[in-house]
């Protein structure tokens, strides 16, 4: 996992959960990582279309809006 599980647990608790199981943290972590990878791949394509090697925040924003 590229994203640590502990911050995912804090996100769930900050959303209002009293307790969070390890399985719940791992499930949300897998989803977040999957979505992040999709956004990153789309953002890379936007950077390539702009003939840049650097992915910028605007590429990420465009990718999020397109997905």
C-alpha positions in Angstrom: 0.0 0.0 0.0 1.3 3.4 -1.0 -1.0 5.3 1.5 -0.6 4.4 5.1 -3.7 2.9 6.8 -3.6 5.1 9.9 -4.5 8.3 8.2 -7.4 6.5 6.5 -8.7 5.5 9.9 -8.4 9.2 11.0 -10.4 10.3 8.0 -13.2 7.8 8.9 -13.2 8.9 12.5 -13.2 12.6 11.5 -16.3 11.8 9.5 -18.0 10.7 12.7 -17.2 7.0 13.4 -16.6 6.1 17.0 -14.6 3.0 16.1 -13.1 1.7 12.9 -12.2 -1.9 12.1 -8.9 -2.7 10.4 -10.9 -4.2 7.5 -12.8 -1.0 7.0 -9.5 1.0 6.9 -8.0 -1.4 4.4 -11.2 -1.4 2.2 -11.3 2.4 2.0 -7.5 2.5 1.5 -7.8 0.2 -1.5 -10.6 2.3 -3.0 -8.7 5.6 -2.4 -5.5 4.2 -4.0 -7.4 2.9 -7.0 -9.1 6.2 -7.5 -5.8 8.1 -7.1 -4.1 5.9 -9.7 -7.0 6.6 -12.2 -6.7 10.3 -11.6 -2.9 10.2 -11.9 -3.0 8.3 -15.2 -5.6 10.7 -16.7 -3.5 13.7 -15.4 -0.4 12.3 -17.0 -2.2 12.2 -20.3 -3.2 15.8 -19.9 0.4 16.8 -19.2 1.5 14.8 -22.3 -1.1 16.6 -24.5 0.3 19.9 -23.3 3.8 18.6 -24.2 5.0 18.7 -20.6 6.7 16.1 -18.5 5.6 17.7 -15.3 2.1 17.0 -14.0 0.6 20.1 -12.6 -2.3 20.8 -10.3 -4.4 21.8 -13.2 -3.9 18.4 -14.8 -5.1 16.7 -11.6 -8.1 19.0 -11.4 -9.0 18.3 -15.1 -8.6 14.6 -14.5 -10.9 14.7 -11.4 -13.5 16.6 -13.2 -13.4 14.2 -16.2 -13.8 11.0 -14.0 
